[in-house]
Amino acid sequence: MVSKEKRDEVFEHNKPYLKDKDTMEDLLPICERCEQWCGKEHDFEDCRNQPCFELWLSNEYLEWCESFK
């Protein structure tokens, strides 16, 4: 997993898009499976420190880096 600093950078970069279901199509199924969020409206600020969300941020960072190659 990439560093917390890099995950924070990705979170800040993606923040404006977190409400867009098309942009977050790979994240929403993860959140829907989480007992904490099942059946509730997502609040990504609260979800931010959940392990599955941290892993998603790490993957997003790596994809972001790969896109510049």
PLY file of the C-alpha trace (Angstrom):
ply
format ascii 1.0
element vertex 69
property float x
property float y
property float z
element edge 68
property int vertex1
property int vertex2
end_header
0.00 0.00 0.00
1.28 3.49 -0.77
2.05 5.95 2.02
-0.62 7.81 3.97
0.62 11.06 2.45
0.00 9.76 -1.07
-3.40 8.35 -0.13
-4.30 11.75 1.33
-3.27 13.38 -1.94
-5.52 11.05 -3.92
-8.39 11.63 -1.51
-8.13 15.41 -1.91
-7.86 15.06 -5.68
-10.92 12.75 -5.88
-13.05 14.58 -3.33
-15.03 16.60 -5.92
-15.93 13.37 -7.74
-16.99 11.20 -4.81
-20.68 11.92 -5.37
-20.50 10.94 -9.06
-21.60 7.30 -9.36
-20.03 6.98 -12.80
-16.64 8.07 -11.54
-16.82 5.97 -8.38
-18.25 2.83 -9.93
-15.45 0.60 -8.58
-15.60 2.09 -5.07
-19.35 2.00 -4.46
-19.68 -1.82 -4.55
-16.96 -2.02 -1.91
-18.79 0.47 0.30
-22.14 -1.24 -0.23
-20.70 -4.47 1.13
-19.39 -2.79 4.25
-21.77 -3.44 7.15
-21.26 0.07 8.42
-22.60 1.60 5.19
-25.05 -1.04 3.99
-28.34 0.64 3.24
-27.15 4.07 4.34
-26.15 7.08 2.31
-22.40 7.19 1.91
-20.35 9.74 3.76
-16.85 9.40 2.39
-15.39 11.69 5.05
-16.41 9.13 7.69
-15.50 6.20 5.47
-12.08 7.71 4.84
-10.27 5.71 7.54
-11.82 2.33 6.76
-9.26 -0.23 5.53
-11.13 -0.97 2.31
-11.25 2.73 1.44
-7.55 3.13 2.22
-6.78 0.24 -0.11
-8.92 1.82 -2.83
-7.01 5.11 -2.44
-3.75 3.25 -2.71
-4.89 1.57 -5.92
-6.12 4.89 -7.30
-2.72 6.42 -6.65
-0.97 3.61 -8.48
-3.35 3.91 -11.43
-2.79 7.63 -11.44
1.01 7.10 -11.59
0.68 4.52 -14.34
-1.32 6.94 -16.49
1.71 9.25 -16.75
4.03 6.59 -18.17
0 1
1 2
2 3
3 4
4 5
5 6
6 7
7 8
8 9
9 10
10 11
11 12
12 13
13 14
14 15
15 16
16 17
17 18
18 19
19 20
20 21
21 22
22 23
23 24
24 25
25 26
26 27
27 28
28 29
29 30
30 31
31 32
32 33
33 34
34 35
35 36
36 37
37 38
38 39
39 40
40 41
41 42
42 43
43 44
44 45
45 46
46 47
47 48
48 49
49 50
50 51
51 52
52 53
53 54
54 55
55 56
56 57
57 58
58 59
59 60
60 61
61 62
62 63
63 64
64 65
65 66
66 67
67 68
